[in-house]
């Protein structure tokens, strides 16, 4: 399984959020902080060459969180020891496993360079960079393009 998190993802045509459209799910997002202006973090997975929406951390106005693929959102507070990532104040949908039918080329980065603290994706700031080509949510091609973006 390949995990894809949008913080480390971009598409060739700058259609980053074509993968996940909040309005499709009836979510009215609000900015969480200046560090999360879009109001959500979303994780995707590729399982058996198919693209899935897996997890979603989100803030909505006016506090309405409809079920997604039968999954209810759970509020994360500061004391939630089960939540491994630091998303206190968000609501989380875990293990959504909804099949997506996205057609596009995306680039993902893995292992940011030591000291890189950016909260936006920059291909050249990662040790490993991969290109994934999807057609109707089916992975058509997976290429390691790390050498293209290595710092000299």
N, C-alpha and C positions, 0 to 999 in steps of 0.2 A: 504494500500500500504506500502511496506517495501522499504525504500531507502537504497541503498548500495553504498558506496563510496570506491574506491579502496585503499585510504589511510588507511582505517580501515578494510582491507580485506586480507585474505591469503587463499590459498587452502591447502588441506591436503598433496598434492604432490608437493608443491612449484611451481605450474603452474599458478601463480597469473595473468599473462597477457594472458592466454589462453582465458579469458573472452572477451578481447578486443585486436584485432590484427590490428595495424595501417596499415599494408601493404594491408589488405583486402579492405581498403577504399582509397588507393592511397595516403596516408599521409606519407611524409618523415619528421619525427620528428627531432627536434634539442633540445638540452638541454637548458632549460630556465635559470637556475642558479644551483649552487651546492645544493640548497634546493629542486630542482625539476629536478634531473638528467634525468629522463625518458622523460621529455619534455611534459608531459600531466597529467591531472587529469581527471578521468572519473567517472561518476555516473551511477549506474544501479538502476532499480526498479523492484519489484515483484508486478505485478498487476493480480488479479484473478489467482494466482499461476503460472503465466508465467513470465519469465525473459525478461527484456527489457533494451536496451541501452537508457539512458535518456538524459544526458548532457555530454559535452566534452569540456574541456579547454585545448588548445593545441598551440604549436608553431611548425611551419614547415619551412623547407628549400625547395625551394627558395621562400617561400611566397605563395605557391599554396595550396588552401583550397577547394577541391571539395565538392559539395553538398553531404550530407549524409541523405538518406531517404527523399530527397527533401528539406532539411534544409541547409541554407547557414551559414557560419561562420561569426561572427561579431567581430570586433576588440574591445578590452576593453582598454580604456585609463584611466588615473588617475582621470579624472573628471566624469566618468560614475557613476552617482548616483543610477541607476537602478540595477547595479551589486552589490549584497549584499556581495559576497565573495571578498577577496582581491586578484584578479587575473589580475591586471593591466599589460598590455603588452602581455597577451594571446589573442588568438581568442577563441570565445565560440560558440558552437553549442548547442542550447537549445531546449528541447522538441522533441528530435529525435524520441523517441518511436518506436525503431526498435526491433522487436522480435528476441531473440537470442536462439540458440539451443545447449547450453552448457550442458555437462554431467560431473559432478564432485561434490565433497563435498567442501564447502567453510565455513570459519569461519569469522564472523564479530564481531566487538567490538563497543560498544556504551557507552557513558559517560566515557571519560578518567579520571583517577584519578587526583585529584587536584594537580597541579604542574608538570604534565607530559607534557613535551614539545617535545617529540620525533616526528620525521617525518617518522618513520617507524612503522609498525604494530607489537605490542608485546601483545599477548593475556593477559598476566598477568598485564597489565597496564590499564585495563578497568574494570569498575564496572559491566557491562553487556556484556556477550559473548554468541554468538549464533552459532549453527551449522546448515547450510542449505544444503540439498542434492538435486541436480538437475539431471534430466534425460531428455535429449533433450529440455532443457530450461523450463521444468515443475518442479515446486517445489514438491518433494516427501516427504520431512520431514523437520521439523523446530524444533530444540531443544534448550532450555536454558541450556548452559553448564557453566554458570558463576561460580558455586561452584568449578569446576575443576581448575580454574585459579586464585582463590582468594589468595591475599597475606596473609601470616599468621602474 
